[in-house]
Amino acid sequence: MAVGMPRFAATATAGALALALTLGSVAPAGAQLGSIDPATLGPDDLETIIEAVGSVPLGSTAGSLGSVGSADIPLGEGSSAPIGTPSPVDPSITETEFRGVERTRGEYQYWIVASESMQREITVEVVPSRGEGAAPVLYMLDGVGAPVSSTGWNHQGQIADRLADEDVHVVNPAGAFASYYTDWEQPDPVLGNNKWETFLTEELPGVVAEQLETSGRNGIGGISMGGQAAMHLAATHPGLYDAVMSFSGYYSTMDALGYQTVRLSVETRGGQVDNMWGPHRSGRWAENDTISHPEGLRGKAVYFSSGSGEIGPEDLQEYGGGADVQNLLIGLVLEKGVREGTEAFERALDRANVDHRVDYSDTGLHNWPNFLKIFEAGWEHIKPALED
């Protein structure tokens, strides 16, 4: 144990580590674990803390699970924290249709779209272009928390302000929490009926084209879980998207860390991961492993980024000057894993001769300030591909 570091009780057991290994997770109550000076934490200190929290061995960095392999990390009692309840299935919904603007808030419109594939209503947060004439569409995906009625791209990203001078329609689907924006094999008792890939690629674009004057150019982006999904969708539907940007995503579903983060993201929120893609290493898991087949990204503007997992000034501010130790550690563990995954994805794109830009920050944990500090770099990279 590091000098001056309090030995805390085992009330935060493997479930806390499970949360620490989920992309974009929310720490449980009682997050302040003592008067630890985060600026003094090194890799050995972090491993000691993680061992105290969950006694789970770490791999090559604090963010990898090489020594765990494919064994399932036990969640522990009380580690499941469902975020919300999706809209119930409505058998009367037999076609996808725009049902109106539920409300507006400043530049943001909140559309209600009935989804044929999910047989439920979806809230879609839209910022129409402030320019004149046809404009491209930028779809932006949330992380694992993905609330039902709005998105982090409003509350955290202030995307209407960030893109106020740009001629682009911004479309943010809400309520996809812990879904990975994918088509699930079967409905989940807690997370509901999820057919997000169908909704995003087959249903929503037609609704957007009916309601807005569009140019036919599309980009997609996201943070964390949403960044991972955005890269998959761009690679899998090359005719739909001209550009993609991802901030702190992880692009493998087949390696140890990719498997554990997906499983824990779903199961710590009350879902059953086998309902998504079936047993691990089945065909559906492989299909979503973008790192193994990035060829669909050729010819697109591709941007992705990662922090370092090193604590910077923005991170200390985000976590109350370092007082919110558990959330700080969660962000640190996550971004160290993301950094390794991002470097691996860069190597995969190089091998596949896929043009791309990747930015690595010197500091930054897994949090919105880290995602957003290089948002403009991502936007400037993909913007030319969206212009006529």
N, C-alpha and C positions, 0 to 999 in steps of 0.2 A: 504494500500500500504506500502511495506517495506520502512524503512528509507533509504533515498538516492536513491530510485528507481524512475526513470522518468516515468511519466504517458504518454504513447504513444497513438497516435491517433488510431481511429478505422478503419484505412485503411486495416489492417490485421484482417478481421472479421472471421466469422465461417469457411471460406475457409482455413485460415491459420491453425486453429485447425484441420480441416479435414486432411490437410497435416500432421499435427503432430500426427495424429492417424493412419496413413497408414504405414505399415511395409516397411522400407527402403525408405521412401519418400525423395524427393529433395525439399529443401526450395525454395520459390519464390524469385524473385529479391528483393533487399533491405533488406537482412536478418539481418543486424546489427541494433538492436533496441535500442541502448543506452549503456552507460557505466555502465553496471551491473556487479558486481563482482560475478561470478558464484560460487565461493567457499563459499559465504555467503548465498546461496539460500537453504532454507528449504522447507518442504512440504507446509506450509502456504504461503510462498512467491510464490511458483510455482502455487498454486491454484489461487492466486491473479492475476498472470500474465495470466494464462489461461482464467480466467473470463474476463480480459481486452481484450484478443484476440478474444474470441468467446462466452463468457457468457454461456458456457455449463457446467452443474454441473458434478462433478466427484464422483466416487464411493468410494470403500474402500481404494484405493490408487490413486495416481495421474495417474495411468495407466489404471484404470477400469472405466466402464460406467454403474455400477449397477443402479445408480439413473436415467439414461436415458432409460434403458430397451431396447425395440426393436424399439422405435421411431427413425426415420431417422434423423440424424443430417443434417441440411440444409447446402448445399455446399457453397452457397454464390456466387455472381457474380465474375467471373474471377478465380474461384478456380480450374477449369479444366485445366490440363497441359499435353496434349498428349505428349508421349515421342518420338514417331516415327510412321512410317507407315509400317506394315508388308508387305511382298511380296504379290502381288495380287494373287488371285486364278487363276490357270492355268488349265483349263479343260482337256488339253492334257496330264496332269500327271495322269496316270492310274495305276502306280505301283511304289513302293518304290525302289529306286536305288541309288547307289553311283555314282556321276557325276564327281568326280575328286577332286584334291587338288587345291583350288583356289590360295593359297599363303602359304608361311611359314614365321615364324619369330622366329629365334633361334630354340628352341626345340618344338615350337608350330606349328602344321599343322592346316590349315583351310579347312575342307572338305565341299563340297556341296552335300547335300543329298536331293533327291526329295522325298517328303512324299505323299504317296497315300491318306492318310486320310485327310491331310490338302490341298492337291493339290497346293503345293507351295514348293519352294526350301528353305531348312534350312541350315544355317551355323553351323557346329559343330567343336568346338575347341578341338583338340586332342593333347595330349602329350604321344607318344608311350613309352612303358617301355624301359629303357636303359639297362635292363638285357637281357639275352639270353634265348630263348625258350618261352614256353607258360607262360602267365601272367594273373592275374585276372584283371577285369575292375572296375574302380571306376568312377561312374557318379556323377558329381558335378553340382548343380543347383544354379543359381543366385537369388538375391533378386528381388524386384518388378521392379527395373530399367532395368534389363536384356537387354543390347543393342543388336542390330541386328548383328553386324559384329564381335564382340569379346565378352569376358566376364570379370566380375570382378575377377574371379579366376586367370586371367592373370594379369590385371592391378593393382588390389588391393592385391590379395592373393599370387601372385608370386608362383603359385602352382608347376610349373616345378622345381623351386629351392627347394621348401619345400620337394618335394618327389623325388629329384634327385637320391638318393641312394636306392630307393625302387623299387622293381620289380612289377610294376603295370602300366597298361594303364589308363590314365586319360582322360575322355570324358566329355566335357562341352557343352551342347547345347546352342546356342545363340538365342536371339531375342524373348524370351517368356515373354516380359514385361507385367505386370499386368494380366497375364493369369492364375496364380496359377498352371501351368503345368497340367491342367485338360482338359477333353473333354467338350467343351461348347455345350449347347443345340442347339444353332444356331449361325451363323456368326454374328459378331458385326460390325456395320458400321465403327468404328474407329479402334478397336483392331483386326479385321480380323477373319479368320477362324481358330479356335484353337481346335486342337485335340491332345493335348500334351501327355495325358496319353496313348493314342493308339500309338503315335509316339515313346514314351520312352520305352514302354513295349512290343510292337509287331513289330515295324518296325526297329528302330535303333539297337537293339541287333544283328539282323541278318547281318546288314551292318558292324557292328564292327567285328563280327566273320569272315566275309569274308575278311576284310582288314588287320586284326591283328591276331597274333597267341594268342588265348585266352585259359585260363585254365578251363572255365566253371564256375568260381566263380565270383560273382558280388557284389559290394557294391554301395550304393547311399548316397549322403549327400547334404547339402545345408545350406545357411544362410537365416534367415528371411523367406520371402515367400517361398524360395526354400527349407528351412529346414522343414517347415510345409508340403510342397508337398512331400519331400523325405520320411518323416515318414508315410504319407498316402500311398504312393506307396509301401513301404516296407511291411506295414500291409495288403494291399489289394492284393498284388502279392507275396505271401510268397514263391512260388517256384522259383522266379526269383532272389531275392536278399538274400544274406547271411548276410549282415551287413548294418547298417544305422547309420549315425551321423548327428546331426542337431545342429546348433549354433543359439540361439535366435529365435527359431521358436515359433509359437503359434498353438495349436493342437485342438482347438475347433472351429467349425464354427457355433455352435448353441447358445452359450451364448452371452450376450450382446456385450462384447468386441470383440469376434471373428467375430460376424456378422458385427459390425461397421468397423473393420479393413479391412475385405474383401471388403465390399461395397465401402468404401472410397478409397481403393487401386485401385479399378477398375474405379470408377466414377470420381476421381480427375484426371484420365488419359484419360477421354473422353469416356470411355466405359459404357455400360449399364449392371449392374450386373445381371438382370433377364435373360440376354442372356447366362449367364454362367450356373447356376444351377436352373433356374426358380425362383419362389417366395420363399422367405425365409421360412425355416422349411419344405420345400418340401423334397421328398425322396432323391434327389441328394445332398442337403445340409447335410442331415443326413449321407449319405454315406461317406462324406468327413470329418466328425467329428471323427477324430481318437481317441480322448479321450474316446469316448463312446464304442468303439469296438477295443481295442488294441490286441486282442488275436492272430491276424496274426503275431505279432512280436515275439511270443514264438519261442525259438530255434535259434534266431538270435543274433548277437552282436549288442546291442542297446546302443547308446551314445547320450546324449543331454546336453546342457549347457545354462546358462543364466548369464548375468551380474546382478548387483544389482540395477541399476538406480542411484547409487551414483557416483559423479564426481571424476575421478581419474586423475593421471598425463597424461596418454595417451589421455584422453578425452580433457583436456585443450589444448594439442598439436594439436589434430585433429581440434579443433575449434578456431585456431589462438590465443591460449593463453586465450581463453574465450571471445574474441572480437566478434565472430560470435554467438551472443546470441540466435538467433532464431533457428539455426540448433542445437545448444547445447540443447535447450529446447525440440526440437523435439525428439532428441536422448534420453533425460531423460524420457520424457513421455512414449515413446515406450517401453523402456527397463523395466520400472516399471511394465507395463502391461505384458510384456513377463515373468518377474520374477514370477508374480502370476500364469500365465498360465503354466509355467514350473513346479512349485510346485504342481499344480493341476494334471498335467500329471504324475508326479512322484507318486502321491497317486493312480491314476488310474492303473498304471502298477503294483504297489504293490498289489492292490486288485485283479488284474488278474493273479498274480504270474508270471509276465514277468520279467526275469532277465534284468538288465540294469545298466548303470553307468550314473550318472548325476553330473555335476560340477557346483557350484555356485561361481562366483567371488565376491570378497568383494566390488569391484568398477566396473564401466563399463556402458557406455550408448550404444544406438543402433547404432553401427558403426563398420566398418571393423577392427580397432584395437582391439576392444572388442571381435569380432568373432574370430580373428586369434590368440589371446594370449593363447588360449587353444586348438588350432587346433591339435597340436602334441599329446595332451592327447586323443583327439577323435580318431586320426589315430592309436595310439598305442593300443587303446581298440579294434578297429574293425579289425586290421591287421591280427591277428591269424585266424579269421573266413574266410579270403580270401586266406589263404595259404593251399596248398594241405595237 
